[in-house]
Amino acid sequence: MNRRLSREEAVKLLYQMSINKYTLEEAIENYLEQYKEELPELDIEYIKKLINGVNENIESLDKKIEMHLTGWKMNRISRINLALLRCSTYEIINDVETPAAVFINEAVEIAKRYSEDKSVAFINGVLDKIAKSEGRI
């Protein structure tokens, strides 16, 4: 079970849902069909928990993210960065057992793989502010 890889897959699923307008069920079904052979490494239940959590709390997550944007509007954030911010914000708020720095660090690593270079600092800054506002740092 690889949490980092599972987290990355959850972000990709959230991104696909925003691009293709898939429902949660369609996204999971398509994902499971496409990646059957890779599933032993992944924690499918964790992926489902993340995308369900983000999907059920999307409005409050977006408000939390928007409160911590400096000089940005939500509609200017790329969809992959927004998926990453939503997923990480959900984890920072809801997983108090794990230090917020873990989620921030992993979000930065995922951003390095899927976003522009300047997005890395942006994501780090927004998540740091969110973690501080939640009393997690």
N, CA, C and O atoms as a GROMACS GRO file, in nm:
protein
  548
    1MET      N    1   0.085  -0.118   0.000
    1MET     CA    2   0.000   0.000   0.000
    1MET      C    3   0.090   0.124   0.000
    1MET      O    4   0.172   0.143   0.090
    2ASN      N    5   0.073   0.206  -0.099
    2ASN     CA    6   0.157   0.323  -0.117
    2ASN      C    7   0.069   0.448  -0.109
    2ASN      O    8  -0.004   0.480  -0.204
    3ARG      N    9   0.075   0.519   0.004
    3ARG     CA   10  -0.012   0.637   0.025
    3ARG      C   11   0.020   0.750  -0.074
    3ARG      O   12  -0.071   0.814  -0.127
    4ARG      N   13   0.148   0.774  -0.097
    4ARG     CA   14   0.184   0.883  -0.188
    4ARG      C   15   0.128   0.857  -0.327
    4ARG      O   16   0.069   0.946  -0.389
    5LEU      N   17   0.146   0.736  -0.377
    5LEU     CA   18   0.094   0.701  -0.509
    5LEU      C   19  -0.059   0.706  -0.510
    5LEU      O   20  -0.119   0.752  -0.607
    6SER      N   21  -0.120   0.660  -0.404
    6SER     CA   22  -0.266   0.664  -0.395
    6SER      C   23  -0.317   0.808  -0.394
    6SER      O   24  -0.418   0.839  -0.458
    7ARG      N   25  -0.247   0.894  -0.323
    7ARG     CA   26  -0.284   1.036  -0.318
    7ARG      C   27  -0.271   1.098  -0.458
    7ARG      O   28  -0.357   1.174  -0.501
    8GLU      N   29  -0.164   1.065  -0.525
    8GLU     CA   30  -0.142   1.117  -0.661
    8GLU      C   31  -0.253   1.069  -0.755
    8GLU      O   32  -0.302   1.147  -0.837
    9GLU      N   33  -0.292   0.944  -0.742
    9GLU     CA   34  -0.400   0.891  -0.826
    9GLU      C   35  -0.533   0.960  -0.794
    9GLU      O   36  -0.612   0.986  -0.885
   10ALA      N   37  -0.558   0.990  -0.668
   10ALA     CA   38  -0.680   1.061  -0.631
   10ALA      C   39  -0.683   1.199  -0.696
   10ALA      O   40  -0.787   1.243  -0.745
   11VAL      N   41  -0.568   1.268  -0.697
   11VAL     CA   42  -0.561   1.400  -0.761
   11VAL      C   43  -0.589   1.387  -0.911
   11VAL      O   44  -0.662   1.468  -0.968
   12LYS      N   45  -0.533   1.285  -0.974
   12LYS     CA   46  -0.556   1.266  -1.117
   12LYS      C   47  -0.703   1.235  -1.145
   12LYS      O   48  -0.758   1.281  -1.244
   13LEU      N   49  -0.766   1.157  -1.058
   13LEU     CA   50  -0.908   1.129  -1.075
   13LEU      C   51  -0.993   1.255  -1.059
   13LEU      O   52  -1.086   1.277  -1.136
   14LEU      N   53  -0.962   1.336  -0.960
   14LEU     CA   54  -1.034   1.462  -0.941
   14LEU      C   55  -1.017   1.553  -1.064
   14LEU      O   56  -1.111   1.619  -1.107
   15TYR      N   57  -0.897   1.554  -1.118
   15TYR     CA   58  -0.871   1.632  -1.239
   15TYR      C   59  -0.955   1.579  -1.355
   15TYR      O   60  -1.019   1.657  -1.426
   16GLN      N   61  -0.955   1.447  -1.375
   16GLN     CA   62  -1.034   1.387  -1.483
   16GLN      C   63  -1.182   1.418  -1.467
   16GLN      O   64  -1.251   1.444  -1.565
   17MET      N   65  -1.230   1.416  -1.344
   17MET     CA   66  -1.370   1.448  -1.320
   17MET      C   67  -1.402   1.591  -1.361
   17MET      O   68  -1.510   1.618  -1.413
   18SER      N   69  -1.308   1.682  -1.338
   18SER     CA   70  -1.333   1.823  -1.374
   18SER      C   71  -1.325   1.845  -1.525
   18SER      O   72  -1.395   1.931  -1.578
   19ILE      N   73  -1.241   1.770  -1.593
   19ILE     CA   74  -1.226   1.784  -1.738
   19ILE      C   75  -1.340   1.714  -1.813
   19ILE      O   76  -1.401   1.772  -1.902
   20ASN      N   77  -1.367   1.590  -1.775
   20ASN     CA   78  -1.463   1.507  -1.849
   20ASN      C   79  -1.604   1.513  -1.795
   20ASN      O   80  -1.695   1.454  -1.854
   21LYS      N   81  -1.623   1.583  -1.685
   21LYS     CA   82  -1.754   1.594  -1.621
   21LYS      C   83  -1.810   1.457  -1.582
   21LYS      O   84  -1.930   1.433  -1.587
   22TYR      N   85  -1.718   1.367  -1.543
   22TYR     CA   86  -1.759   1.236  -1.493
   22TYR      C   87  -1.822   1.252  -1.356
   22TYR      O   88  -1.787   1.342  -1.279
   23THR      N   89  -1.916   1.164  -1.329
   23THR     CA   90  -1.964   1.154  -1.192
   23THR      C   91  -1.857   1.080  -1.112
   23THR      O   92  -1.764   1.023  -1.169
   24LEU      N   93  -1.872   1.082  -0.984
   24LEU     CA   94  -1.779   1.011  -0.897
   24LEU      C   95  -1.775   0.861  -0.932
   24LEU      O   96  -1.668   0.802  -0.942
   25GLU      N   97  -1.890   0.803  -0.949
   25GLU     CA   98  -1.900   0.661  -0.980
   25GLU      C   99  -1.837   0.629  -1.115
   25GLU      O  100  -1.764   0.530  -1.127
   26GLU      N  101  -1.863   0.713  -1.217
   26GLU     CA  102  -1.804   0.691  -1.349
   26GLU      C  103  -1.652   0.701  -1.344
   26GLU      O  104  -1.583   0.621  -1.406
   27ALA      N  105  -1.602   0.797  -1.272
   27ALA     CA  106  -1.457   0.815  -1.263
   27ALA      C  107  -1.390   0.694  -1.199
   27ALA      O  108  -1.288   0.647  -1.248
   28ILE      N  109  -1.448   0.644  -1.091
   28ILE     CA  110  -1.392   0.528  -1.022
   28ILE      C  111  -1.401   0.404  -1.110
   28ILE      O  112  -1.305   0.328  -1.121
   29GLU      N  113  -1.515   0.385  -1.173
   29GLU     CA  114  -1.533   0.269  -1.261
   29GLU      C  115  -1.433   0.271  -1.376
   29GLU      O  116  -1.369   0.169  -1.404
   30ASN      N  117  -1.419   0.385  -1.442
   30ASN     CA  118  -1.323   0.397  -1.553
   30ASN      C  119  -1.181   0.373  -1.505
   30ASN      O  120  -1.101   0.308  -1.572
   31TYR      N  121  -1.151   0.426  -1.390
   31TYR     CA  122  -1.017   0.410  -1.334
   31TYR      C  123  -0.986   0.264  -1.305
   31TYR      O  124  -0.880   0.214  -1.342
   32LEU      N  125  -1.078   0.195  -1.240
   32LEU     CA  126  -1.056   0.055  -1.205
   32LEU      C  127  -1.041  -0.031  -1.330
   32LEU      O  128  -0.960  -0.124  -1.331
   33GLU      N  129  -1.118  -0.002  -1.433
   33GLU     CA  130  -1.106  -0.076  -1.560
   33GLU      C  131  -0.970  -0.054  -1.624
   33GLU      O  132  -0.908  -0.147  -1.676
   34GLN      N  133  -0.924   0.070  -1.620
   34GLN     CA  134  -0.801   0.106  -1.690
   34GLN      C  135  -0.675   0.057  -1.617
   34GLN      O  136  -0.576   0.023  -1.682
   35TYR      N  137  -0.677   0.054  -1.485
   35TYR     CA  138  -0.555   0.027  -1.409
   35TYR      C  139  -0.562  -0.100  -1.325
   35TYR      O  140  -0.498  -0.107  -1.220
   36LYS      N  141  -0.637  -0.200  -1.368
   36LYS     CA  142  -0.653  -0.323  -1.290
   36LYS      C  143  -0.519  -0.383  -1.246
   36LYS      O  144  -0.504  -0.423  -1.131
   37GLU      N  145  -0.423  -0.389  -1.337
   37GLU     CA  146  -0.297  -0.455  -1.307
   37GLU      C  147  -0.210  -0.380  -1.206
   37GLU      O  148  -0.121  -0.440  -1.147
   38GLU      N  149  -0.233  -0.252  -1.186
   38GLU     CA  150  -0.153  -0.173  -1.094
   38GLU      C  151  -0.214  -0.162  -0.953
   38GLU      O  152  -0.154  -0.104  -0.863
   39LEU      N  153  -0.331  -0.216  -0.936
   39LEU     CA  154  -0.405  -0.197  -0.811
   39LEU      C  155  -0.338  -0.252  -0.685
   39LEU      O  156  -0.356  -0.192  -0.579
   40PRO      N  157  -0.264  -0.361  -0.689
   40PRO     CA  158  -0.205  -0.409  -0.564
   40PRO      C  159  -0.118  -0.306  -0.491
   40PRO      O  160  -0.112  -0.306  -0.368
   41GLU      N  161  -0.053  -0.218  -0.564
   41GLU     CA  162   0.030  -0.115  -0.503
   41GLU      C  163  -0.053  -0.004  -0.439
   41GLU      O  164  -0.008   0.064  -0.347
   42LEU      N  165  -0.172   0.013  -0.488
   42LEU     CA  166  -0.254   0.126  -0.448
   42LEU      C  167  -0.351   0.090  -0.337
   42LEU      O  168  -0.392  -0.025  -0.322
   43ASP      N  169  -0.386   0.190  -0.261
   43ASP     CA  170  -0.487   0.176  -0.157
   43ASP      C  171  -0.617   0.233  -0.214
   43ASP      O  172  -0.645   0.352  -0.199
   44ILE      N  173  -0.693   0.149  -0.280
   44ILE     CA  174  -0.814   0.192  -0.348
   44ILE      C  175  -0.913   0.255  -0.251
   44ILE      O  176  -0.979   0.354  -0.285
   45GLU      N  177  -0.923   0.200  -0.133
   45GLU     CA  178  -1.016   0.257  -0.034
   45GLU      C  179  -0.974   0.398   0.005
   45GLU      O  180  -1.059   0.485   0.026
   46TYR      N  181  -0.845   0.421   0.014
   46TYR     CA  182  -0.796   0.555   0.046
   46TYR      C  183  -0.827   0.652  -0.068
   46TYR      O  184  -0.867   0.766  -0.045
   47ILE      N  185  -0.806   0.606  -0.190
   47ILE     CA  186  -0.838   0.690  -0.307
   47ILE      C  187  -0.986   0.726  -0.305
   47ILE      O  188  -1.022   0.842  -0.324
   48LYS      N  189  -1.072   0.627  -0.283
   48LYS     CA  190  -1.216   0.652  -0.278
   48LYS      C  191  -1.251   0.749  -0.165
   48LYS      O  192  -1.335   0.838  -0.182
   49LYS      N  193  -1.187   0.730  -0.050
   49LYS     CA  194  -1.212   0.819   0.065
   49LYS      C  195  -1.178   0.964   0.028
   49LYS      O  196  -1.253   1.056   0.059
   50LEU      N  197  -1.065   0.983  -0.037
   50LEU     CA  198  -1.024   1.118  -0.074
   50LEU      C  199  -1.118   1.182  -0.175
   50LEU      O  200  -1.164   1.294  -0.156
   51ILE      N  201  -1.148   1.110  -0.283
   51ILE     CA  202  -1.231   1.173  -0.385
   51ILE      C  203  -1.375   1.190  -0.336
   51ILE      O  204  -1.441   1.288  -0.372
   52ASN      N  205  -1.423   1.097  -0.254
   52ASN     CA  206  -1.556   1.115  -0.194
   52ASN      C  207  -1.556   1.236  -0.101
   52ASN      O  208  -1.648   1.318  -0.104
   53GLY      N  209  -1.452   1.246  -0.017
   53GLY     CA  210  -1.443   1.358   0.076
   53GLY      C  211  -1.436   1.492   0.006
   53GLY      O  212  -1.503   1.587   0.047
   54VAL      N  213  -1.356   1.499  -0.098
   54VAL     CA  214  -1.347   1.624  -0.175
   54VAL      C  215  -1.481   1.653  -0.240
   54VAL      O  216  -1.530   1.766  -0.234
   55ASN      N  217  -1.539   1.553  -0.303
   55ASN     CA  218  -1.666   1.571  -0.374
   55ASN      C  219  -1.777   1.618  -0.279
   55ASN      O  220  -1.855   1.707  -0.315
   56GLU      N  221  -1.784   1.560  -0.161
   56GLU     CA  222  -1.889   1.595  -0.064
   56GLU      C  223  -1.867   1.731   0.001
   56GLU      O  224  -1.961   1.793   0.050
   57ASN      N  225  -1.743   1.779   0.002
   57ASN     CA  226  -1.709   1.904   0.072
   57ASN      C  227  -1.654   2.011  -0.022
   57ASN      O  228  -1.587   2.104   0.024
   58ILE      N  229  -1.680   1.998  -0.149
   58ILE     CA  230  -1.615   2.084  -0.248
   58ILE      C  231  -1.640   2.233  -0.224
   58ILE      O  232  -1.550   2.315  -0.241
   59GLU      N  233  -1.761   2.268  -0.186
   59GLU     CA  234  -1.792   2.410  -0.165
   59GLU      C  235  -1.713   2.468  -0.047
   59GLU      O  236  -1.656   2.576  -0.058
   60SER      N  237  -1.709   2.396   0.063
   60SER     CA  238  -1.635   2.447   0.179
   60SER      C  239  -1.484   2.444   0.153
   60SER      O  240  -1.412   2.532   0.200
   61LEU      N  241  -1.437   2.344   0.079
   61LEU     CA  242  -1.295   2.340   0.044
   61LEU      C  243  -1.258   2.458  -0.045
   61LEU      O  244  -1.156   2.523  -0.024
   62ASP      N  245  -1.343   2.486  -0.144
   62ASP     CA  246  -1.316   2.599  -0.232
   62ASP      C  247  -1.317   2.732  -0.157
   62ASP      O  248  -1.235   2.820  -0.185
   63LYS      N  249  -1.408   2.747  -0.063
   63LYS     CA  250  -1.411   2.870   0.018
   63LYS      C  251  -1.284   2.883   0.100
   63LYS      O  252  -1.226   2.992   0.110
   64LYS      N  253  -1.240   2.772   0.159
   64LYS     CA  254  -1.117   2.773   0.239
   64LYS      C  255  -0.997   2.809   0.151
   64LYS      O  256  -0.913   2.890   0.191
   65ILE      N  257  -0.989   2.751   0.033
   65ILE     CA  258  -0.879   2.781  -0.059
   65ILE      C  259  -0.885   2.928  -0.101
   65ILE      O  260  -0.784   2.998  -0.097
   66GLU      N  261  -1.003   2.973  -0.140
   66GLU     CA  262  -1.018   3.110  -0.187
   66GLU      C  263  -0.980   3.212  -0.080
   66GLU      O  264  -0.923   3.318  -0.111
   67MET      N  265  -1.010   3.182   0.047
   67MET     CA  266  -0.974   3.272   0.157
   67MET      C  267  -0.823   3.293   0.167
   67MET      O  268  -0.777   3.395   0.217
   68HIS      N  269  -0.746   3.196   0.119
   68HIS     CA  270  -0.601   3.201   0.135
   68HIS      C  271  -0.525   3.230   0.006
   68HIS      O  272  -0.404   3.213  -0.001
   69LEU      N  273  -0.598   3.275  -0.095
   69LEU     CA  274  -0.534   3.315  -0.221
   69LEU      C  275  -0.492   3.461  -0.209
   69LEU      O  276  -0.568   3.544  -0.159
   70THR      N  277  -0.374   3.492  -0.254
   70THR     CA  278  -0.328   3.629  -0.255
   70THR      C  279  -0.304   3.669  -0.400
   70THR      O  280  -0.214   3.617  -0.466
   71GLY      N  281  -0.386   3.760  -0.450
   71GLY     CA  282  -0.370   3.807  -0.587
   71GLY      C  283  -0.417   3.707  -0.692
   71GLY      O  284  -0.381   3.719  -0.809
   72TRP      N  285  -0.497   3.611  -0.652
   72TRP     CA  286  -0.548   3.510  -0.744
   72TRP      C  287  -0.699   3.496  -0.726
   72TRP      O  288  -0.753   3.524  -0.619
   73LYS      N  289  -0.764   3.454  -0.830
   73LYS     CA  290  -0.905   3.417  -0.826
   73LYS      C  291  -0.914   3.269  -0.856
   73LYS      O  292  -0.831   3.215  -0.929
   74MET      N  293  -1.013   3.202  -0.802
   74MET     CA  294  -1.029   3.059  -0.821
   74MET      C  295  -1.032   3.020  -0.970
   74MET      O  296  -0.975   2.917  -1.009
   75ASN      N  297  -1.098   3.102  -1.052
   75ASN     CA  298  -1.111   3.066  -1.193
   75ASN      C  299  -0.980   3.077  -1.271
   75ASN      O  300  -0.975   3.035  -1.387
   76ARG      N  301  -0.877   3.131  -1.211
   76ARG     CA  302  -0.746   3.139  -1.277
   76ARG      C  303  -0.656   3.020  -1.244
   76ARG      O  304  -0.552   3.002  -1.307
   77ILE      N  305  -0.694   2.941  -1.147
   77ILE     CA  306  -0.612   2.826  -1.107
   77ILE      C  307  -0.635   2.712  -1.205
   77ILE      O  308  -0.750   2.679  -1.238
   78SER      N  309  -0.527   2.652  -1.254
   78SER     CA  310  -0.541   2.540  -1.347
   78SER      C  311  -0.616   2.426  -1.279
   78SER      O  312  -0.615   2.415  -1.157
   79ARG      N  313  -0.679   2.344  -1.358
   79ARG     CA  314  -0.762   2.236  -1.302
   79ARG      C  315  -0.678   2.135  -1.225
   79ARG      O  316  -0.724   2.082  -1.123
   80ILE      N  317  -0.559   2.107  -1.271
   80ILE     CA  318  -0.475   2.011  -1.199
   80ILE      C  319  -0.433   2.070  -1.064
   80ILE      O  320  -0.432   2.000  -0.963
   81ASN      N  321  -0.398   2.199  -1.063
   81ASN     CA  322  -0.361   2.264  -0.937
   81ASN      C  323  -0.480   2.272  -0.842
   81ASN      O  324  -0.465   2.257  -0.721
   82LEU      N  325  -0.598   2.297  -0.896
   82LEU     CA  326  -0.717   2.304  -0.813
   82LEU      C  327  -0.749   2.166  -0.754
   82LEU      O  328  -0.786   2.156  -0.638
   83ALA      N  329  -0.735   2.061  -0.833
   83ALA     CA  330  -0.756   1.925  -0.782
   83ALA      C  331  -0.658   1.895  -0.670
   83ALA      O  332  -0.694   1.837  -0.568
   84LEU      N  333  -0.534   1.936  -0.688
   84LEU     CA  334  -0.430   1.914  -0.587
   84LEU      C  335  -0.458   1.994  -0.461
   84LEU      O  336  -0.444   1.942  -0.350
   85LEU      N  337  -0.498   2.120  -0.475
   85LEU     CA  338  -0.531   2.203  -0.359
   85LEU      C  339  -0.652   2.147  -0.284
   85LEU      O  340  -0.653   2.143  -0.161
   86ARG      N  341  -0.753   2.104  -0.357
   86ARG     CA  342  -0.873   2.050  -0.292
   86ARG      C  343  -0.840   1.923  -0.213
   86ARG      O  344  -0.882   1.908  -0.098
   87CYS      N  345  -0.767   1.834  -0.275
   87CYS     CA  346  -0.733   1.708  -0.210
   87CYS      C  347  -0.648   1.732  -0.086
   87CYS      O  348  -0.674   1.675   0.020
   88SER      N  349  -0.548   1.816  -0.098
   88SER     CA  350  -0.458   1.843   0.014
   88SER      C  351  -0.528   1.920   0.125
   88SER      O  352  -0.505   1.893   0.243
   89THR      N  353  -0.613   2.014   0.089
   89THR     CA  354  -0.689   2.088   0.189
   89THR      C  355  -0.781   1.993   0.265
   89THR      O  356  -0.793   2.002   0.387
   90TYR      N  357  -0.846   1.904   0.193
   90TYR     CA  358  -0.932   1.805   0.258
   90TYR      C  359  -0.851   1.725   0.360
   90TYR      O  360  -0.897   1.703   0.473
   91GLU      N  361  -0.733   1.680   0.322
   91GLU     CA  362  -0.651   1.600   0.413
   91GLU      C  363  -0.603   1.682   0.532
   91GLU      O  364  -0.603   1.632   0.645
   92ILE      N  365  -0.561   1.805   0.509
   92ILE     CA  366  -0.514   1.889   0.619
   92ILE      C  367  -0.624   1.908   0.723
   92ILE      O  368  -0.599   1.902   0.843
   93ILE      N  369  -0.745   1.931   0.676
   93ILE     CA  370  -0.857   1.957   0.766
   93ILE      C  371  -0.904   1.829   0.835
   93ILE      O  372  -0.938   1.833   0.953
   94ASN      N  373  -0.906   1.718   0.764
   94ASN     CA  374  -0.971   1.598   0.816
   94ASN      C  375  -0.881   1.490   0.873
   94ASN      O  376  -0.928   1.404   0.946
   95ASP      N  377  -0.754   1.492   0.842
   95ASP     CA  378  -0.663   1.390   0.894
   95ASP      C  379  -0.569   1.454   0.995
   95ASP      O  380  -0.456   1.489   0.963
   96VAL      N  381  -0.617   1.469   1.117
   96VAL     CA  382  -0.539   1.536   1.221
   96VAL      C  383  -0.432   1.445   1.281
   96VAL      O  384  -0.347   1.492   1.357
   97GLU      N  385  -0.435   1.317   1.247
   97GLU     CA  386  -0.334   1.223   1.296
   97GLU      C  387  -0.200   1.243   1.224
   97GLU      O  388  -0.093   1.220   1.281
   98THR      N  389  -0.207   1.286   1.100
   98THR     CA  390  -0.088   1.305   1.017
   98THR      C  391  -0.049   1.452   1.019
   98THR      O  392  -0.136   1.538   1.002
   99PRO      N  393   0.078   1.484   1.039
   99PRO     CA  394   0.120   1.625   1.036
   99PRO      C  395   0.086   1.691   0.902
   99PRO      O  396   0.105   1.630   0.796
  100ALA      N  397   0.038   1.812   0.907
  100ALA     CA  398   0.003   1.886   0.786
  100ALA      C  399   0.122   1.898   0.691
  100ALA      O  400   0.104   1.901   0.569
  101ALA      N  401   0.242   1.904   0.747
  101ALA     CA  402   0.362   1.916   0.664
  101ALA      C  403   0.376   1.798   0.568
  101ALA      O  404   0.431   1.814   0.459
  102VAL      N  405   0.327   1.681   0.606
  102VAL     CA  406   0.332   1.564   0.518
  102VAL      C  407   0.247   1.590   0.394
  102VAL      O  408   0.291   1.564   0.282
  103PHE      N  409   0.126   1.641   0.413
  103PHE     CA  410   0.037   1.668   0.300
  103PHE      C  411   0.092   1.780   0.212
  103PHE      O  412   0.083   1.773   0.089
  104ILE      N  413   0.147   1.880   0.274
  104ILE     CA  414   0.203   1.992   0.198
  104ILE      C  415   0.322   1.943   0.115
  104ILE      O  416   0.332   1.975  -0.003
  105ASN      N  417   0.411   1.867   0.177
  105ASN     CA  418   0.527   1.816   0.106
  105ASN      C  419   0.487   1.727  -0.011
  105ASN      O  420   0.542   1.738  -0.120
  106GLU      N  421   0.392   1.639   0.011
  106GLU     CA  422   0.350   1.552  -0.097
  106GLU      C  423   0.278   1.628  -0.207
  106GLU      O  424   0.291   1.594  -0.325
  107ALA      N  425   0.203   1.732  -0.172
  107ALA     CA  426   0.139   1.816  -0.274
  107ALA      C  427   0.245   1.885  -0.359
  107ALA      O  428   0.230   1.895  -0.480
  108VAL      N  429   0.350   1.932  -0.295
  108VAL     CA  430   0.460   1.997  -0.368
  108VAL      C  431   0.525   1.898  -0.463
  108VAL      O  432   0.554   1.932  -0.578
  109GLU      N  433   0.547   1.776  -0.418
  109GLU     CA  434   0.609   1.673  -0.504
  109GLU      C  435   0.519   1.639  -0.622
  109GLU      O  436   0.568   1.622  -0.734
  110ILE      N  437   0.390   1.630  -0.599
  110ILE     CA  438   0.296   1.602  -0.709
  110ILE      C  439   0.294   1.720  -0.805
  110ILE      O  440   0.290   1.701  -0.927
  111ALA      N  441   0.296   1.841  -0.752
  111ALA     CA  442   0.297   1.961  -0.837
  111ALA      C  443   0.422   1.964  -0.925
  111ALA      O  444   0.415   2.007  -1.040
  112LYS      N  445   0.533   1.920  -0.872
  112LYS     CA  446   0.657   1.916  -0.952
  112LYS      C  447   0.641   1.825  -1.073
  112LYS      O  448   0.703   1.848  -1.177
  113ARG      N  449   0.560   1.722  -1.060
  113ARG     CA  450   0.541   1.626  -1.169
  113ARG      C  451   0.438   1.671  -1.271
  113ARG      O  452   0.450   1.641  -1.390
  114TYR      N  453   0.334   1.744  -1.226
  114TYR     CA  454   0.221   1.770  -1.314
  114TYR      C  455   0.193   1.917  -1.342
  114TYR      O  456   0.106   1.948  -1.423
  115SER      N  457   0.264   2.008  -1.278
  115SER     CA  458   0.236   2.150  -1.295
  115SER      C  459   0.360   2.224  -1.343
  115SER      O  460   0.468   2.167  -1.357
  116GLU      N  461   0.340   2.350  -1.368
  116GLU     CA  462   0.451   2.438  -1.406
  116GLU      C  463   0.538   2.463  -1.283
  116GLU      O  464   0.493   2.446  -1.170
  117ASP      N  465   0.662   2.503  -1.307
  117ASP     CA  466   0.755   2.529  -1.197
  117ASP      C  467   0.702   2.633  -1.099
  117ASP      O  468   0.716   2.617  -0.978
  118LYS      N  469   0.641   2.739  -1.152
  118LYS     CA  470   0.594   2.846  -1.062
  118LYS      C  471   0.474   2.802  -0.978
  118LYS      O  472   0.444   2.864  -0.876
  119SER      N  473   0.407   2.695  -1.020
  119SER     CA  474   0.293   2.645  -0.943
  119SER      C  475   0.334   2.581  -0.812
  119SER      O  476   0.257   2.579  -0.716
  120VAL      N  477   0.456   2.529  -0.807
  120VAL     CA  478   0.503   2.461  -0.687
  120VAL      C  479   0.502   2.556  -0.567
  120VAL      O  480   0.449   2.522  -0.461
  121ALA      N  481   0.560   2.673  -0.583
  121ALA     CA  482   0.564   2.772  -0.474
  121ALA      C  483   0.423   2.820  -0.440
  121ALA      O  484   0.391   2.841  -0.323
  122PHE      N  485   0.339   2.837  -0.541
  122PHE     CA  486   0.201   2.881  -0.520
  122PHE      C  487   0.126   2.779  -0.432
  122PHE      O  488   0.062   2.816  -0.334
  123ILE      N  489   0.134   2.653  -0.469
  123ILE     CA  490   0.065   2.548  -0.394
  123ILE      C  491   0.119   2.538  -0.253
  123ILE      O  492   0.042   2.527  -0.157
  124ASN      N  493   0.249   2.543  -0.239
  124ASN     CA  494   0.312   2.539  -0.107
  124ASN      C  495   0.261   2.654  -0.020
  124ASN      O  496   0.226   2.633   0.096
  125GLY      N  497   0.257   2.774  -0.075
  125GLY     CA  498   0.213   2.891   0.000
  125GLY      C  499   0.069   2.884   0.043
  125GLY      O  500   0.037   2.915   0.158
  126VAL      N  501  -0.019   2.844  -0.047
  126VAL     CA  502  -0.162   2.836  -0.015
  126VAL      C  503  -0.186   2.730   0.092
  126VAL      O  504  -0.258   2.754   0.189
  127LEU      N  505  -0.126   2.613   0.075
  127LEU     CA  506  -0.147   2.505   0.173
  127LEU      C  507  -0.087   2.539   0.308
  127LEU      O  508  -0.143   2.504   0.412
  128ASP      N  509   0.025   2.608   0.309
  128ASP     CA  510   0.086   2.651   0.435
  128ASP      C  511  -0.009   2.745   0.510
  128ASP      O  512  -0.027   2.732   0.631
  129LYS      N  513  -0.069   2.839   0.438
  129LYS     CA  514  -0.164   2.932   0.501
  129LYS      C  515  -0.285   2.858   0.555
  129LYS      O  516  -0.334   2.888   0.664
  130ILE      N  517  -0.334   2.760   0.479
  130ILE     CA  518  -0.450   2.683   0.522
  130ILE      C  519  -0.416   2.605   0.649
  130ILE      O  520  -0.494   2.602   0.744
  131ALA      N  521  -0.300   2.540   0.649
  131ALA     CA  522  -0.258   2.461   0.766
  131ALA      C  523  -0.245   2.551   0.889
  131ALA      O  524  -0.285   2.511   0.999
  132LYS      N  525  -0.190   2.670   0.873
  132LYS     CA  526  -0.177   2.763   0.984
  132LYS      C  527  -0.314   2.807   1.035
  132LYS      O  528  -0.337   2.817   1.156
  133SER      N  529  -0.406   2.834   0.942
  133SER     CA  530  -0.540   2.878   0.983
  133SER      C  531  -0.616   2.767   1.056
  133SER      O  532  -0.705   2.795   1.135
  134GLU      N  533  -0.581   2.644   1.028
  134GLU     CA  534  -0.644   2.528   1.094
  134GLU      C  535  -0.572   2.490   1.223
  134GLU      O  536  -0.611   2.395   1.291
  135GLY      N  537  -0.466   2.564   1.257
  135GLY     CA  538  -0.390   2.533   1.377
  135GLY      C  539  -0.306   2.406   1.363
  135GLY      O  540  -0.274   2.340   1.462
  136ARG      N  541  -0.272   2.373   1.241
  136ARG     CA  542  -0.198   2.248   1.216
  136ARG      C  543  -0.047   2.270   1.208
  136ARG      O  544   0.030   2.173   1.206
  137ILE      N  545  -0.005   2.396   1.203
  137ILE     CA  546   0.139   2.427   1.199
  137ILE      C  547   0.167   2.527   1.309
  137ILE      O  548   0.281   2.570   1.327
   0.00000   0.00000   0.00000
